[in-house]
Amino acid sequence: MIQSEQLSSDTIMFYVKGPFHTRIAKELSLSVFRSHRLGFKIFLFNLSYVSLFDDQGSRQLTLIGQGLQEHGCTWKVIQPPFSTGNQLILRTSLQQFPPAMWN
């Protein structure tokens, strides 16, 4: 399940809950595309409620981020699943807020 919250005029946060697989990643991609068309420039992805994160979902998330960067947008992953501190097990270019910014 994907929920979104507008944090400011150009910032939106997406909350992903449950398993993160190809179907959810495609749904997230469509939501991001629509939001970009509405004028959002900063995209935050809260993955703290993801219960399963497969390789295909990881690749899709990376493609979403690369697409955003190509269009001059900023994207950040907040509390990615299965990470400890700044060490990610994902081998992608995911950006992360420092733990002090999570609150």
Backbone bond lengths (Angstrom), bond angles and torsions (degrees), N, CA, C in turn:
res aa  C-N    CA-C-N  psi(-1)  N-CA   C-N-CA  omega(-1)  CA-C   N-CA-C  phi
1 M - - - 1.439 - - 1.528 108.25 -
2 I 1.310 114.98 139.14 1.455 121.03 -179.68 1.522 108.95 -121.57
3 Q 1.322 114.94 130.43 1.456 121.13 174.61 1.519 107.72 -125.33
4 S 1.310 116.56 152.52 1.456 119.93 178.64 1.518 110.01 -129.33
5 E 1.327 114.31 154.97 1.457 120.90 179.92 1.525 108.10 -142.87
6 Q 1.326 116.19 126.70 1.454 120.54 177.42 1.519 108.31 -80.98
7 L 1.329 116.63 121.12 1.460 121.38 -177.57 1.525 112.10 -95.95
8 S 1.313 117.09 -29.40 1.471 122.14 174.64 1.522 106.88 -156.62
9 S 1.312 116.72 -173.61 1.458 119.33 -175.74 1.526 112.87 -64.63
10 D 1.342 117.83 -24.89 1.466 119.79 -179.05 1.531 113.49 -123.81
11 T 1.329 117.15 10.10 1.468 121.46 -176.17 1.522 110.64 -122.84
12 I 1.315 115.78 132.73 1.464 121.44 177.92 1.526 108.84 -134.21
13 M 1.329 115.78 142.14 1.456 121.12 177.06 1.523 108.86 -115.85
14 F 1.330 114.76 133.53 1.453 121.85 175.62 1.520 108.98 -107.34
15 Y 1.333 115.92 130.26 1.456 122.64 175.63 1.524 107.50 -105.68
16 V 1.308 116.61 123.70 1.459 121.16 177.91 1.521 107.39 -109.35
17 K 1.335 115.70 126.11 1.460 120.96 -179.51 1.519 109.09 -122.60
18 G 1.335 115.99 141.97 1.453 120.93 179.67 1.508 111.21 90.84
19 P 1.325 117.39 -160.84 1.470 120.28 -178.20 1.528 111.08 -72.26
20 F 1.314 115.42 141.22 1.467 121.48 177.74 1.523 107.17 -107.99
21 H 1.313 115.74 98.50 1.456 121.62 -179.59 1.525 108.59 -127.29
22 T 1.297 117.60 -172.39 1.465 122.13 -171.75 1.523 112.73 -56.92
23 R 1.313 117.75 -44.16 1.472 120.66 -177.77 1.525 110.99 -63.35
24 I 1.312 117.07 -44.35 1.469 120.89 178.78 1.524 109.87 -66.84
25 A 1.333 117.18 -39.09 1.464 120.39 179.11 1.527 110.94 -62.77
26 K 1.312 117.53 -39.51 1.467 120.43 177.86 1.513 111.14 -67.35
27 E 1.320 116.86 -38.96 1.460 120.87 176.63 1.535 110.23 -63.23
28 L 1.328 116.17 -42.31 1.462 120.93 177.38 1.526 110.26 -63.00
29 S 1.316 116.80 -41.36 1.456 121.37 179.17 1.531 111.18 -59.60
30 L 1.319 117.04 -44.37 1.466 120.59 177.95 1.522 111.55 -63.99
31 S 1.322 117.07 -40.34 1.465 120.71 178.15 1.522 111.57 -64.15
32 V 1.329 115.72 -40.58 1.464 120.52 178.42 1.526 109.72 -64.78
33 F 1.328 117.21 -44.13 1.461 121.10 179.58 1.532 110.78 -59.57
34 R 1.327 116.60 -46.13 1.470 120.21 178.50 1.527 111.44 -61.54
35 S 1.312 115.67 -42.19 1.461 120.14 -179.43 1.530 111.30 -65.56
36 H 1.312 116.26 -38.55 1.464 120.11 177.52 1.526 110.03 -63.62
37 R 1.315 117.14 -40.90 1.465 121.49 177.96 1.522 111.62 -64.67
38 L 1.332 117.56 -25.41 1.461 122.02 177.46 1.529 112.34 -83.42
39 G 1.332 117.67 -5.45 1.458 120.75 174.39 1.510 116.23 108.88
40 F 1.310 118.53 4.62 1.461 120.07 177.99 1.527 109.79 -72.57
41 K 1.346 115.99 141.81 1.460 121.78 -178.57 1.526 112.84 -121.72
42 I 1.324 117.57 -18.57 1.462 122.15 -179.87 1.524 107.78 -119.32
43 F 1.335 115.47 123.16 1.457 121.78 -176.03 1.521 109.38 -120.15
44 L 1.325 115.53 123.67 1.456 122.01 178.18 1.518 108.24 -113.29
45 F 1.325 115.83 136.29 1.460 121.20 -179.72 1.521 108.60 -120.35
46 N 1.329 116.77 111.82 1.459 121.81 177.58 1.523 107.73 -94.11
47 L 1.331 115.75 108.71 1.463 121.45 -177.50 1.521 112.04 -106.88
48 S 1.330 117.23 18.99 1.462 119.82 -176.41 1.528 112.88 -69.11
49 Y 1.333 118.12 -16.39 1.469 120.87 179.99 1.526 112.49 -102.66
50 V 1.325 117.50 11.15 1.466 120.86 179.28 1.522 108.89 -77.17
51 S 1.322 115.73 128.16 1.466 119.84 -178.07 1.526 112.48 -94.61
52 L 1.328 117.82 -25.25 1.460 122.37 -179.33 1.517 107.45 -144.94
53 F 1.312 116.75 132.19 1.459 121.87 -177.02 1.522 107.78 -130.91
54 D 1.334 117.75 101.29 1.455 119.42 -176.75 1.533 111.76 -90.83
55 D 1.327 116.09 170.48 1.466 121.20 -176.69 1.520 112.35 -61.62
56 Q 1.307 117.08 -40.76 1.463 120.73 -179.43 1.529 110.79 -64.94
57 G 1.318 117.11 -39.74 1.456 120.64 176.21 1.518 111.55 -63.37
58 S 1.322 115.96 -39.47 1.460 121.34 177.93 1.526 110.76 -62.18
59 R 1.321 116.81 -44.16 1.470 120.81 178.59 1.518 111.36 -63.68
60 Q 1.323 116.56 -41.30 1.462 120.27 179.07 1.531 110.94 -63.35
61 L 1.333 116.71 -41.72 1.463 120.34 178.62 1.523 110.60 -62.43
62 T 1.306 117.02 -39.25 1.462 121.05 177.39 1.524 110.55 -63.85
63 L 1.322 117.49 -41.73 1.465 120.81 178.08 1.521 111.49 -63.85
64 I 1.328 116.84 -39.11 1.462 120.62 176.63 1.526 109.57 -59.84
65 G 1.326 116.25 -47.92 1.459 120.82 -179.90 1.511 112.84 -62.74
66 Q 1.320 117.28 -41.37 1.461 120.53 178.53 1.528 111.01 -64.13
67 G 1.322 116.49 -40.46 1.463 120.19 177.03 1.513 111.97 -62.29
68 L 1.341 116.16 -40.98 1.457 119.89 178.16 1.520 111.10 -64.05
69 Q 1.317 116.78 -43.90 1.460 120.79 179.41 1.524 111.15 -62.20
70 E 1.311 117.58 -38.97 1.466 121.12 178.81 1.523 112.12 -63.08
71 H 1.332 115.91 -27.33 1.465 120.64 178.85 1.531 112.43 -95.78
72 G 1.326 116.82 12.89 1.460 120.86 176.03 1.516 114.82 78.98
73 C 1.314 117.62 18.54 1.466 121.60 -179.24 1.525 110.23 -97.75
74 T 1.319 114.96 163.42 1.458 122.66 176.44 1.519 108.32 -108.74
75 W 1.328 116.29 140.01 1.461 119.93 176.11 1.515 109.66 -137.54
76 K 1.306 115.44 142.13 1.461 122.05 -179.29 1.522 108.91 -138.02
77 V 1.316 115.22 144.17 1.465 121.35 174.05 1.518 106.80 -105.58
78 I 1.314 115.69 124.91 1.455 121.40 179.06 1.519 108.28 -101.99
79 Q 1.309 115.72 125.32 1.456 123.78 177.73 1.527 112.06 49.36
80 P 1.335 116.26 66.86 1.461 118.45 178.39 1.524 111.18 -63.71
81 P 1.315 117.59 151.01 1.470 119.82 -179.30 1.517 111.59 -64.55
82 F 1.295 115.81 147.21 1.447 124.33 174.11 1.520 113.37 60.78
83 S 1.325 117.95 31.31 1.463 120.40 177.39 1.518 109.18 -114.35
84 T 1.304 115.11 155.16 1.446 120.88 174.88 1.511 107.83 -126.70
85 G 1.314 116.37 117.21 1.457 120.37 -179.43 1.509 111.89 59.61
86 N 1.313 117.30 -125.80 1.458 121.39 -178.88 1.512 113.23 -94.45
87 Q 1.330 117.79 -1.38 1.461 120.63 -178.18 1.522 109.30 -90.11
88 L 1.316 116.30 117.44 1.454 121.37 178.60 1.515 109.46 -102.90
89 I 1.313 116.27 142.45 1.450 117.46 173.28 1.519 110.45 -85.97
90 L 1.318 116.83 -9.96 1.458 120.80 177.35 1.515 108.82 -78.42
91 R 1.303 117.26 132.94 1.464 120.44 179.44 1.512 109.63 -97.50
92 T 1.327 115.15 60.86 1.456 121.13 -179.08 1.513 108.37 -131.86
93 S 1.291 115.08 -178.55 1.457 119.86 -179.32 1.527 110.85 -96.53
94 L 1.311 117.40 40.72 1.452 120.75 179.62 1.521 109.92 -67.41
95 Q 1.309 115.66 136.45 1.449 120.32 177.22 1.523 107.19 -97.96
96 Q 1.312 115.78 151.77 1.456 119.67 -173.45 1.520 109.52 -139.76
97 F 1.344 116.52 137.58 1.449 120.46 172.56 1.514 108.76 -73.07
98 P 1.331 118.82 146.47 1.465 119.82 173.91 1.527 109.48 -64.62
99 P 1.345 118.17 152.14 1.466 120.58 -177.28 1.530 113.99 -53.60
100 A 1.317 118.93 -29.37 1.459 121.23 -179.51 1.526 111.77 -65.92
101 M 1.335 118.66 -20.50 1.460 122.45 -177.90 1.524 113.16 -91.20
102 W 1.326 118.64 -4.25 1.456 121.12 -175.08 1.516 114.03 -70.53
103 N 1.306 117.99 -22.59 1.479 119.64 -176.69 1.488 111.73 -83.54
